[in-house]
Amino acid sequence: MKTSFLHKSISLLLTVCILSAVFCIPASANSGIYSYWRGLTHAGVMLTDGNCPIEVTHEKLTLNVREFPIDENYRIVKMTPSGSEMIAEYTLYNPSDEPVTARLVFPAGTRSDGKMEVNGLFSGAHRSESYADTLNSEAYGASVNGDPVETKTRYTFGTALSDFNVRRDMRLLSDDPIADSFLSPDLPVTVCTYAASGLDPDEYPTAALTPANDRVICMSRLAEGSVLHIRKKTASWRLYGEIDFSVTVIGGTEKDAVPVLCVDGIPSKPANGKIELKSAEKTTYAEFAQSLIGYSGVPDITPTDWYNALTASLAARFPQGGCCTLADMTELFDVSPIRWYDYEVTVGAGETVVNTVKAPLYPDVDSEYEPNIFKYTYLLSPAALWADFGTLEIEINTPYYLTKSNQKGFEKAENGYRLTRDGLPKGELKITLAESADAKIPYAGANALRTLIIYGLILAVFVVPIVVLFLIIRSFRKRKKTADPGKGSFSQ
């Protein structure tokens, strides 16, 4: 009886603790649904040839933020060139005695940039357009001395520019197939077609696959939703009746991945029925990759860019081989390929030209703050690829407040803020703008104090009495056992 009372007391304590934790969470001032939007990290223009003599004598970075991309319902809205844009102007100088034609690239974001993130999940229903769609506007692109230059659109595998790495991502922007320790254009690929028959539907039969070779990637071609389970390097597919299914073995033959019939994907539980190999078609990895180009989701991607992006995504996902589906194979690239502007600039001997790049601005938006805060990131580190770098001027034209910046020295100007530096500063540029100079999470301090007070009361009212009660009961039992040592034993 006393034990039951103790259990009930502990359960009550846990319930009170959970409820108090729930009520002590700081509330959003704007909305309990929309809390965060992921915007876009911008990066500077880069040279593709590290031996190019062209120098940057001056870079002027202008951030025009005259409006925020949030409407009255906290939804991302279309950005207009006059409302929010980035303008990077590079004064280029050729100190050599010969004219130089340089190939320049500008990473213009990923296909997922500009989408709204709702409590960690992306939602296309609450945005008017993606950042990639916005880039198609004639207002954006590259120019030299005010004249537009012919620009190619390129794509590479990448998760986001916020994780941009100059050496890694520039290597992926190749005009030739990229080198990989496993995947190569001539790597053998075998497409195996199997027939399953004699299955007992009550056994939940599956085809389990475990590649014998660690450097083999096996891909199922069953319909979406047919994969039952993928665990490490083993995959199992549910088989619905008499069915043909296929497995693509990248880097091997049909002998490297033989499916077995089992129950619930457990190879040690054989199922009734049989699996027979119907055909094994041989091809190469290059041919196989091109057969999947339609799954890129990018209509203007070149065959080489697609090959390199698919290879990079597979190398990242399956460095030691494994199992996947067709969706798994393409989804890493389909979610976030980096989009590039690729163009050439010619600078005569001893000549100076101005290369300008324009792109829209999509900030990270945090609506937990009151008012909302808008975070902008610009990568300065790629400028280290130039032969020399002179001065940097950053101008923020905005009616809003600059509440935070990792680069010190911004001064208030007539139309916003300004910073001038000699040479390339350390680190990237990260700034936060808001409609108020003291934007903050409302009631955060009060909630923290309330949390301490409530837990203190819980400790005083519930925990201490229960601990005391438990000690009293244990002491009572010890005294009773000492007073009646023979209880429960057999008589001699």
C-alpha positions in Angstrom: 0.0 0.0 0.0 2.8 2.4 1.0 4.7 1.4 -2.2 1.6 2.2 -4.3 1.4 5.6 -2.6 5.1 6.2 -3.3 4.6 5.4 -7.0 1.6 7.7 -7.3 3.5 10.5 -5.7 6.4 10.1 -8.1 4.1 10.1 -11.1 2.4 13.2 -9.8 5.8 14.9 -9.5 6.8 14.0 -13.0 3.4 15.3 -14.4 3.9 18.6 -12.6 7.4 19.0 -13.8 6.4 18.4 -17.5 3.5 20.8 -17.3 5.6 23.5 -15.7 8.3 23.0 -18.4 5.6 23.5 -21.1 4.3 26.6 -19.5 7.7 28.1 -19.0 8.7 28.0 -22.7 9.1 31.6 -24.0 6.2 32.6 -26.3 6.8 34.1 -29.7 5.6 37.6 -30.0 4.5 37.2 -33.6 3.2 33.7 -34.2 3.4 30.2 -32.6 3.6 28.7 -36.1 6.0 30.7 -38.2 9.3 31.0 -36.3 12.2 30.9 -38.8 12.8 31.4 -42.5 16.1 30.4 -44.2 17.3 33.0 -46.6 20.5 33.1 -48.7 24.2 33.3 -48.0 26.0 35.4 -50.7 29.6 35.0 -51.8 31.9 37.1 -53.9 33.1 36.7 -57.4 35.9 34.2 -57.8 38.7 33.5 -60.3 38.9 30.0 -61.7 42.6 30.3 -62.6 44.9 30.8 -59.6 47.7 32.1 -61.8 45.7 35.0 -63.2 47.6 38.3 -62.6 44.4 40.5 -62.4 44.2 42.4 -59.1 41.2 43.9 -57.3 42.1 47.4 -56.4 38.7 48.2 -54.8 35.5 46.3 -54.0 32.3 48.1 -53.2 29.6 45.9 -51.7 26.2 47.6 -51.6 23.3 46.0 -49.7 20.1 47.8 -50.5 17.5 46.7 -47.9 14.6 49.1 -48.3 12.0 46.5 -47.5 11.8 43.2 -45.7 10.4 40.1 -47.5 7.6 39.5 -45.0 4.0 40.5 -45.4 1.4 41.1 -42.7 0.8 37.3 -42.4 4.5 36.5 -41.9 4.9 35.0 -45.4 7.8 35.4 -47.7 6.9 37.8 -50.6 8.5 38.6 -53.9 11.6 40.8 -53.7 11.9 43.7 -56.1 15.3 45.0 -57.3 14.5 48.4 -55.7 13.5 46.7 -52.5 16.2 44.3 -51.6 19.3 43.5 -53.6 23.1 43.0 -53.5 25.5 44.9 -55.8 29.1 43.9 -55.8 31.4 46.2 -57.8 35.0 45.0 -58.5 37.6 47.4 -59.9 39.9 45.1 -61.8 43.5 46.0 -62.8 45.8 44.1 -65.1 49.4 45.0 -64.2 50.9 42.8 -67.0 52.1 43.8 -70.4 49.6 41.6 -72.2 45.7 41.6 -72.3 44.2 39.0 -70.0 40.9 37.2 -70.4 39.8 35.8 -67.0 37.1 33.3 -66.4 35.0 34.4 -63.3 32.3 32.6 -61.4 29.7 33.8 -58.9 27.9 31.3 -56.7 24.4 32.6 -56.9 22.7 30.4 -54.2 20.9 27.1 -54.2 17.6 26.0 -55.5 16.2 25.8 -52.0 17.3 29.3 -51.0 14.5 31.7 -50.5 12.1 29.1 -49.1 10.5 29.6 -45.8 11.4 27.2 -42.9 8.6 26.7 -40.5 9.8 25.3 -37.2 12.6 23.3 -39.0 10.5 22.2 -42.0 10.4 23.8 -45.4 7.0 24.8 -46.8 6.4 25.9 -50.3 2.8 26.9 -49.5 3.9 30.1 -47.8 6.2 31.6 -50.3 5.5 33.3 -53.6 8.6 32.1 -55.5 12.0 30.5 -55.0 15.3 32.3 -55.1 16.3 30.5 -58.3 13.2 31.7 -60.1 14.0 35.3 -59.0 17.5 35.0 -60.5 16.0 34.7 -64.0 15.0 38.4 -63.8 16.8 40.7 -66.3 17.6 43.0 -63.4 20.2 40.5 -62.1 23.5 39.2 -63.5 27.0 40.4 -64.4 28.3 43.3 -66.4 31.6 45.0 -67.3 31.7 48.8 -67.4 27.9 48.8 -67.4 27.5 46.5 -70.3 26.0 43.0 -69.7 28.2 40.1 -70.4 27.2 36.7 -71.7 26.7 34.4 -68.7 26.4 30.6 -68.5 24.4 29.0 -65.7 26.2 26.2 -64.0 25.3 23.8 -61.2 27.3 21.8 -58.7 26.4 19.6 -55.8 26.2 21.5 -52.5 23.9 21.7 -49.5 24.0 25.5 -48.9 26.3 28.4 -49.4 26.4 28.8 -45.6 28.6 25.7 -45.8 30.6 27.0 -48.8 34.2 25.9 -49.1 36.3 27.5 -51.8 38.6 24.6 -52.5 35.9 21.9 -52.4 33.2 23.7 -54.3 35.4 25.1 -57.0 36.8 21.6 -57.7 33.2 20.5 -58.4 32.8 23.3 -61.0 34.8 21.4 -63.6 34.4 21.2 -67.4 35.6 17.6 -67.3 34.3 14.6 -65.2 35.6 15.0 -61.7 38.0 12.4 -60.3 36.8 10.1 -57.5 38.6 7.1 -55.9 35.6 4.9 -56.7 33.3 6.4 -59.2 34.7 6.9 -62.8 33.1 7.1 -66.3 34.2 3.5 -67.2 33.1 1.9 -63.9 31.0 -1.2 -64.7 27.3 -1.0 -63.9 24.9 -3.9 -64.1 21.1 -3.5 -64.2 19.6 -6.8 -62.9 16.0 -7.7 -63.4 14.5 -10.4 -61.0 11.2 -12.2 -60.9 9.5 -13.1 -57.6 6.9 -15.9 -57.6 5.2 -18.4 -55.3 4.9 -15.9 -52.5 2.8 -16.4 -49.4 1.0 -13.0 -48.8 0.5 -13.9 -45.2 4.3 -14.0 -44.6 5.0 -10.4 -45.6 7.7 -11.6 -48.0 10.5 -9.2 -48.8 13.6 -9.3 -51.0 16.6 -8.6 -48.7 19.8 -7.3 -50.3 23.3 -7.2 -48.7 26.1 -6.3 -51.1 29.1 -8.6 -50.9 31.5 -5.8 -52.0 31.9 -2.8 -49.8 32.5 -0.5 -52.7 29.3 -1.4 -54.5 26.2 0.8 -54.5 22.9 -1.0 -55.1 19.8 0.9 -56.2 16.3 -0.4 -56.3 13.9 0.7 -59.1 10.7 -0.3 -57.4 7.9 2.3 -57.2 8.0 5.0 -54.6 6.9 3.8 -51.3 7.8 0.2 -51.9 11.0 0.2 -49.8 10.3 -1.4 -46.5 13.6 -0.7 -44.8 17.2 0.3 -45.4 19.7 -0.2 -42.6 23.3 0.5 -43.0 24.3 -1.5 -46.1 21.3 -3.8 -46.1 18.0 -3.1 -47.9 14.7 -5.0 -48.0 11.8 -4.5 -50.4 8.3 -5.6 -49.8 7.0 -7.8 -52.6 3.3 -7.6 -53.5 2.4 -10.8 -55.3 4.0 -12.0 -58.5 6.3 -9.1 -59.4 9.4 -8.2 -61.4 11.9 -5.9 -59.7 15.3 -4.5 -60.6 18.5 -3.7 -58.8 21.3 -1.6 -60.3 24.7 -2.6 -59.1 27.2 0.3 -59.5 30.7 -1.0 -59.5 29.9 -4.7 -59.8 27.9 -7.4 -61.4 24.9 -9.5 -60.4 27.2 -11.7 -58.3 27.9 -8.8 -55.9 24.3 -8.3 -54.8 22.0 -11.3 -54.8 18.6 -10.7 -53.2 17.2 -13.4 -50.9 13.5 -14.0 -50.1 12.7 -13.7 -46.4 10.0 -12.5 -44.0 9.9 -8.9 -42.7 13.3 -8.2 -44.2 15.1 -10.6 -41.9 17.5 -12.8 -43.9 17.5 -15.5 -41.2 13.7 -16.1 -41.7 13.3 -17.6 -45.2 10.0 -17.0 -46.9 8.0 -19.3 -49.3 8.6 -18.6 -53.0 11.6 -18.0 -55.2 13.5 -15.2 -56.9 15.0 -15.8 -60.3 17.4 -13.6 -62.3 15.7 -12.7 -65.6 18.4 -10.4 -67.2 21.6 -8.6 -66.4 22.3 -5.6 -68.7 25.9 -4.2 -68.7 26.7 -0.5 -69.0 29.1 2.1 -67.7 28.7 4.6 -64.9 28.9 7.5 -67.4 26.0 6.1 -69.5 24.0 5.2 -66.4 24.5 8.7 -65.0 23.2 10.3 -68.2 20.2 8.1 -68.2 19.1 9.8 -64.9 19.6 13.4 -66.1 15.9 13.9 -66.2 15.7 13.4 -62.4 17.9 16.5 -61.8 14.9 18.8 -61.7 17.0 21.4 -63.6 16.1 21.7 -67.3 19.2 23.7 -68.3 21.9 21.5 -66.7 24.7 20.3 -68.9 25.6 16.6 -69.1 29.0 17.2 -67.5 27.5 19.3 -64.6 25.0 16.6 -64.0 27.6 13.8 -64.0 29.8 15.8 -61.6 26.9 16.7 -59.3 25.6 13.1 -59.2 29.1 11.7 -58.6 29.7 14.2 -55.7 26.3 13.4 -54.1 26.9 9.7 -54.3 30.5 10.0 -53.0 29.1 12.1 -50.0 26.2 9.7 -49.3 27.9 6.3 -49.9 31.7 6.6 -49.3 31.9 2.9 -48.6 29.0 1.7 -50.7 25.6 0.7 -49.6 21.9 0.5 -50.7 19.5 3.1 -51.8 16.5 3.8 -54.0 16.3 5.9 -57.1 14.9 8.8 -55.0 17.8 8.4 -52.5 20.3 8.6 -55.3 19.0 11.9 -56.8 17.4 13.7 -53.8 20.7 15.1 -52.4 21.3 17.0 -55.6 17.6 17.7 -56.3 17.3 19.6 -52.9 20.2 22.0 -53.0 22.5 22.2 -56.1 24.6 25.4 -56.0 23.8 27.7 -59.0 26.6 29.7 -60.6 27.1 32.5 -63.0 30.0 31.7 -65.2 31.4 34.4 -67.5 34.6 35.9 -68.9 36.1 39.4 -68.5 38.9 40.8 -70.7 41.3 43.4 -69.2 43.8 45.0 -71.5 47.5 45.6 -70.5 47.6 48.2 -67.8 43.9 48.6 -68.1 41.2 49.0 -65.3 37.6 47.8 -65.7 34.7 47.6 -63.3 32.9 44.2 -63.0 29.5 44.4 -61.4 27.3 41.5 -60.2 23.7 42.0 -59.0 21.6 39.5 -57.1 18.5 39.6 -54.9 18.7 39.5 -51.1 16.8 36.9 -49.1 17.7 37.1 -45.4 17.3 34.6 -42.6 14.2 35.8 -40.7 13.7 35.0 -37.0 10.2 35.9 -35.9 10.8 34.9 -32.3 12.1 38.4 -31.8 10.0 41.5 -31.4 10.2 43.0 -33.9 11.5 40.3 -36.4 15.2 40.3 -37.0 16.7 39.8 -40.5 20.2 38.2 -40.8 22.3 38.7 -43.9 25.6 36.8 -44.7 28.2 37.6 -47.4 31.3 35.5 -47.8 34.4 37.6 -48.1 36.9 34.7 -48.0 36.7 33.9 -51.8 38.3 37.2 -52.5 41.6 35.7 -51.3 41.8 33.9 -54.8 42.7 37.2 -56.5 46.3 38.1 -57.1 46.0 41.1 -54.8 43.2 42.9 -53.0 43.1 46.6 -52.2 40.3 48.3 -50.3 36.9 47.1 -49.3 33.9 49.4 -49.0 30.6 48.1 -47.6 27.5 50.3 -47.8 24.2 49.3 -46.3 21.3 51.5 -47.6 18.4 50.9 -45.3 15.9 52.8 -43.1 16.3 50.0 -40.5 18.7 49.5 -37.6 21.9 47.6 -37.7 21.6 45.7 -34.5 24.6 43.3 -34.9 27.7 42.8 -37.0 30.7 40.5 -36.8 32.8 43.2 -38.6 33.6 46.1 -36.4 33.7 49.7 -37.5 30.4 50.4 -39.2 29.5 54.0 -39.0 26.1 55.6 -39.4 25.6 57.3 -42.8 23.0 59.4 -44.3 21.2 56.4 -46.0 22.2 53.7 -43.6 25.7 52.4 -42.6 29.2 52.3 -44.1 32.5 50.5 -43.4 35.8 50.9 -45.2 38.8 48.6 -44.8 42.3 48.3 -46.3 42.9 44.8 -47.4 40.6 41.8 -46.9 39.2 41.5 -43.4 39.3 38.3 -41.5 36.1 36.3 -41.4 32.9 36.7 -43.4 30.4 39.5 -43.2 27.3 38.8 -41.0 24.9 41.6 -40.1 21.4 41.7 -38.5 18.8 44.4 -39.3 15.6 45.2 -37.5 12.9 47.8 -37.3 13.9 48.5 -33.7 17.4 49.0 -32.2 16.5 46.9 -29.2 14.8 43.9 -30.8 14.6 41.0 -28.4 12.7 37.9 -27.5 9.8 39.1 -25.4 9.5 38.1 -21.8 12.7 35.9 -22.1 14.1 37.2 -18.8 10.7 37.0 -17.1 10.2 33.5 -18.3 13.7 32.4 -17.1 13.0 33.9 -13.6 9.5 32.3 -13.6 11.1 28.9 -14.4 13.5 29.2 -11.5 10.7 30.1 -9.1 8.4 27.3 -10.2 11.0 24.7 -10.0 12.0 26.0 -6.6 8.4 25.6 -5.4 8.2 22.1 -6.9 11.4 21.1 -5.1 10.1 22.6 -1.8 6.5 21.3 -2.0 6.9 17.9 -3.8 10.4 16.6 -3.9 11.5 17.2 -0.3 8.3 15.7 1.3 8.5 12.6 -1.0 12.2 12.0 -0.2 11.4 12.4 3.6 8.4 10.1 3.2 10.6 7.5 1.4 13.2 7.6 4.2 10.6 7.2 6.9 9.1 4.2 5.2 12.5 2.6 4.7 13.4 3.2 8.3 10.1 1.8 9.5 10.6 -1.4 7.4 14.2 -1.8 8.8 12.9 -1.5 12.4 10.1 -4.0 11.8 12.5 -6.5 10.2 14.8 -6.1 13.2 11.9 -6.6 15.7 10.7 -9.8 13.9 13.8 -11.5 12.4 12.1 -15.0 12.1 9.1 -13.9 9.9 9.0 -15.7 6.6 11.5 -18.5 7.6 10.9 -22.2 8.1 11.0 -23.5 11.7 13.8 -25.7 12.6 
